[in-house]
Amino acid sequence: MKQERSVQHAHEKASVPMTAASDFVVPEGTDELSRSTRRAWRDRLNSDSTRKMITGVLATLVGGSFWGFSGTSASFLFDTYHVDTLWLMSVRQILAGLLFMAVVVTRDRERLVKLWTTPADRRQLLLFTAFGLLFNQFCYLTAVRLTNAGTASPAEEFTFTIERDAVSDAAEGITAANMPMPSIGTVSYAQGEAGSATAAKEIAITLPTYTSVGIYTYIIKETGGDTAGVTYSP
């Protein structure tokens, strides 16, 4: 009788406090109270509310990641392919709608039919589609286009000058003043093409015809400009 009371008392005290998992230490003992506490903790972790909470947290993380990826992709399309905002919005909504309809038709077709056959629900759905979805997406993509234009690298054409510096080990009569001059080309970047300060392009330098072997030294300088956001090295 005494043993039954102790077991019953242990069951009554085996409860899991409503606290964060990191603040609760699960007992590791082999007594009845420790086992009951561990059992209660497992039951709480496997409960429907806990599973729903974990699913909600994971859905929030995944949804936020895709939302950020969506903005980055839209920015890339605007900069690289110069797509129209309405075109991108239409493609996004059509593809998303087809995917959503495929899931709903296969998993909950009856509620979809009921939604479309109920006038009040259909009217509410159409209003949400127009103002809560299409208008929201249009404003979002427009904001991405406008703000990205201000933060993207500007369009610029870099020009250079070349000067004679010195000549040595050449034939008699060839000096720095009359030695042949090469020509140097320009480098152009479209808006957003540079991407970062480490972007680089090759410069075409056309050498002249030399009539004598020697060491010819030239100085190449970048022509300064006044484009905002561009650093020059004249």
ABEGO torsion letter per residue (X at the ends): XAAAAAAAAAAAABBBBBBBAAABBBBABABAAAAAAAAAAAAAAABAAAAAAAAAAAAAAAAAAAAAAAAAAAAAAAAAAGBBAAAAAAAAAAAAAAAAAAAAAAABAAAAAAAAABAAAAAAAAAAAAAAAAAAAAAAAAAAAAAAAAABBBBBBBBBBBBBABBBGBBBGBBAAABBBBBBBBBBBBBGAAGBAABBBBBBBBBBBBABBEBBBBBBBBBBBABBGBBBBX
